[in-house]
Amino acid sequence: MDEWGDGPPQRPPAGSVPLDGTSGPGRVPRVGLDVRRAAWGVVLVAYVVALVTVVLAPSAPAPNRVLAELIERAVAAGAPPQPTDHVIEVLLNLALTAPLTVLASLVWPRPSWRDWTAWAFLVFSAVELVQGLLLPARDGSFSDIVANTGGCCLGAVLVVALRRATGRGDRSD
């Protein structure tokens, strides 16, 4: 039957993808989505390995060197020297952690931005605890927890905004 309840049943055009993800005569299975998610999963794993290497390194010479260089450039450009180091450190933490939830949201689209933010708070609280208690050359700080959680929140909200803008927002985040 057609959509009005009379007439012969309507068949979808050949090659169309059904909404329920099934396959059959004239239907193409939804393999592309899984391949993309798997590819994003590989990128996510590589990013997590790099992130863990940076945040749990016994000492932080490379991040400190980057931070010092950015502070020098900001001060040379006219920024006040005192608050600049903290501002740049917070901005770097935001930039370092936002891609984490962007990638995770591409691999696992179900959790909302609130879920990703809560998980980020728990994970980065544990990271700062490890840095403060087990790594003598590092220090754990509450401002890092806030900045890292904020970066993850920004990444997750960015994905929600992009999904809505492209019409792919199938849930009310």
C-alpha positions as CSV (number, residue, x, y, z in Angstrom):
1,M,0.0,0.0,0.0
2,D,1.1,3.5,-0.6
3,E,1.3,6.2,2.2
4,W,-2.5,6.8,1.8
5,G,-3.5,3.2,2.4
6,D,-4.6,2.4,-1.2
7,G,-2.8,1.3,-4.3
8,P,0.1,-1.1,-4.7
9,P,3.0,-1.0,-2.2
10,Q,5.7,1.5,-3.0
11,R,9.2,0.2,-3.4
12,P,12.1,2.5,-2.6
13,P,14.3,3.5,-5.5
14,A,17.2,1.1,-6.3
15,G,20.3,2.0,-4.4
16,S,18.5,3.9,-1.7
17,V,19.5,3.5,2.0
18,P,16.7,2.6,4.3
19,L,16.2,4.5,7.5
20,D,16.4,1.4,9.6
21,G,19.8,0.4,8.3
22,T,18.6,-2.9,6.9
23,S,19.4,-4.3,3.5
24,G,17.4,-6.3,1.0
25,P,16.5,-6.2,-2.7
26,G,17.4,-2.7,-4.0
27,R,18.9,-1.7,-0.7
28,V,22.5,-0.9,0.2
29,P,23.8,-1.9,3.6
30,R,25.1,1.0,5.8
31,V,28.7,0.0,5.8
32,G,30.2,3.5,5.2
33,L,29.1,4.8,8.6
34,D,30.9,2.0,10.4
35,V,34.1,2.5,8.4
36,R,34.1,6.2,9.2
37,R,33.5,5.6,12.9
38,A,36.3,3.0,12.9
39,A,38.7,5.5,11.2
40,W,37.8,8.2,13.8
41,G,38.4,5.6,16.4
42,V,41.9,5.0,15.2
43,V,42.5,8.8,15.3
44,L,41.0,8.9,18.8
45,V,43.3,6.2,20.1
46,A,46.4,7.9,18.6
47,Y,45.3,11.2,20.2
48,V,44.7,9.6,23.6
49,V,48.1,8.0,23.5
50,A,49.7,11.4,22.7
51,L,47.6,13.1,25.4
52,V,48.5,10.5,28.1
53,T,52.1,10.8,27.2
54,V,52.0,14.6,27.7
55,V,49.9,14.7,30.9
56,L,51.5,11.8,32.7
57,A,55.1,12.3,31.7
58,P,57.3,12.4,34.8
59,S,58.4,15.9,33.9
60,A,57.0,18.4,31.5
61,P,60.0,19.9,29.6
62,A,58.2,20.1,26.2
63,P,54.9,21.6,27.4
64,N,56.9,24.0,29.6
65,R,59.1,25.0,26.7
66,V,56.0,25.7,24.5
67,L,54.4,27.7,27.3
68,A,57.5,29.8,27.9
69,E,57.8,30.5,24.2
70,L,54.2,31.6,23.9
71,I,54.5,33.8,27.0
72,E,57.7,35.5,25.6
73,R,55.9,36.2,22.3
74,A,52.8,37.5,24.0
75,V,54.8,39.8,26.2
76,A,56.9,41.0,23.2
77,A,53.6,41.8,21.5
78,G,52.6,44.0,24.5
79,A,50.7,41.6,26.8
80,P,51.2,42.2,30.5
81,P,53.7,39.6,31.8
82,Q,52.0,38.6,35.0
83,P,48.6,37.2,34.1
84,T,49.8,36.1,30.6
85,D,51.4,32.8,31.8
86,H,48.2,31.6,33.5
87,V,46.0,32.7,30.6
88,I,48.2,31.0,28.0
89,E,48.3,27.8,30.1
90,V,44.5,27.8,30.4
91,L,44.1,28.4,26.6
92,L,46.6,25.6,25.9
93,N,44.7,23.2,28.1
94,L,41.4,24.2,26.3
95,A,43.1,23.6,22.9
96,L,44.7,20.3,24.0
97,T,41.5,18.7,25.4
98,A,38.7,20.0,23.0
99,P,39.7,17.6,20.2
100,L,39.3,14.7,22.7
101,T,35.6,15.0,22.9
102,V,35.2,16.0,19.2
103,L,36.8,12.7,18.2
104,A,35.0,10.7,20.9
105,S,31.7,12.2,19.8
106,L,32.4,11.1,16.3
107,V,33.1,7.5,17.4
108,W,30.3,7.4,20.0
109,P,27.5,9.8,19.0
110,R,25.1,8.7,21.7
111,P,26.4,10.5,24.8
112,S,25.3,14.1,25.2
113,W,27.7,17.0,25.7
114,R,26.7,16.9,29.4
115,D,27.9,13.2,29.5
116,W,31.2,14.1,27.9
117,T,31.7,17.0,30.3
118,A,31.0,14.8,33.3
119,W,33.4,12.1,32.1
120,A,36.1,14.8,31.4
121,F,35.8,16.1,34.9
122,L,36.2,12.7,36.4
123,V,39.1,11.7,34.1
124,F,41.0,15.0,34.5
125,S,40.5,15.1,38.3
126,A,42.2,11.6,38.4
127,V,45.0,12.9,36.1
128,E,45.7,15.9,38.3
129,L,45.6,13.7,41.4
130,V,48.2,11.4,39.8
131,Q,50.3,14.4,38.8
132,G,50.1,15.8,42.3
133,L,50.7,12.6,44.3
134,L,52.8,10.3,42.1
135,L,54.9,12.6,39.9
136,P,57.3,14.7,42.0
137,A,58.3,16.9,39.1
138,R,54.7,17.7,38.2
139,D,52.0,19.5,40.2
140,G,48.3,18.9,40.1
141,S,46.0,22.0,40.1
142,F,42.4,22.7,40.3
143,S,42.7,25.3,37.5
144,D,43.9,22.5,35.2
145,I,40.9,20.4,36.0
146,V,38.6,23.3,35.2
147,A,40.5,24.2,32.0
148,N,40.6,20.6,30.8
149,T,37.0,20.0,31.6
150,G,36.1,23.2,29.9
151,G,38.0,22.2,26.8
152,C,36.2,18.9,26.6
153,C,32.9,20.7,27.1
154,L,33.7,23.1,24.3
155,G,34.6,20.2,22.0
156,A,31.4,18.3,22.7
157,V,29.2,21.5,22.3
158,L,31.0,22.2,19.0
159,V,30.0,18.7,17.7
160,V,26.4,19.4,18.8
161,A,26.4,22.7,17.0
162,L,27.8,21.2,13.8
163,R,25.3,18.4,13.9
164,R,22.5,20.8,14.2
165,A,23.9,23.1,11.5
166,T,24.2,20.2,9.1
167,G,20.8,18.7,10.0
168,R,22.4,15.6,11.5
169,G,21.2,16.3,15.1
170,D,19.0,13.4,15.7
171,R,18.8,13.9,19.5
172,S,18.0,16.8,21.7
173,D,21.3,17.6,23.2
